[in-house]
Amino acid sequence: MSFFPEGTRLPIVLGPDQGQPVVGPTGQPMFIKANSADTHGAYAAIEYRHAPGAAGPPAHVHHNHEEAFLVIEGELTLLLGDTTTKVGPGGFALVPRGTVHRPSNASTAVTRFIFVTSPPMEGFFLEMQELLQRTDSHPSVTELTDLGAKWDSNFVDLGPAETVLMHNE
């Protein structure tokens, strides 16, 4: 079921911080702008932000999804394989399937961006929100790995701890 008006024949026009609200994996507000129902399963578009100095989510890889980032404000730091790059306002980055990546914010200002996943995976973020509420933002490595595997978000380096602190901003 769509959070938005019935039928995708109607345009969706949303401002900043509008859309289906979700607490993102790192604790920052996330807004689903267009979900799989809105796009007939083609993609999901999500607004997100990282606080200054935020580590972001653990590094991960999608084997069946592309992910694209469009920076609105601030500077997004992206680990892309073995390379780290910075993307400023108006900048764009496409992360092809099979590329280990991690968005973060190494700067001293808030970073706000839109990311698009194709095929859509907003369900991952909705289920992640539930998991983090249930575990006080400290899911077990097994819970996080299982959720990631279900949604093709395979975490590559969760470390030796039994739990992972996700809300790190």
Summary of the structure (lengths in Angstrom):
residues: 169
radius of gyration: 15.2
end to end distance: 30.5
largest distance: 48.5
contacts: 519
relative contact order: 0.21
helix: 14%
strand: 34%
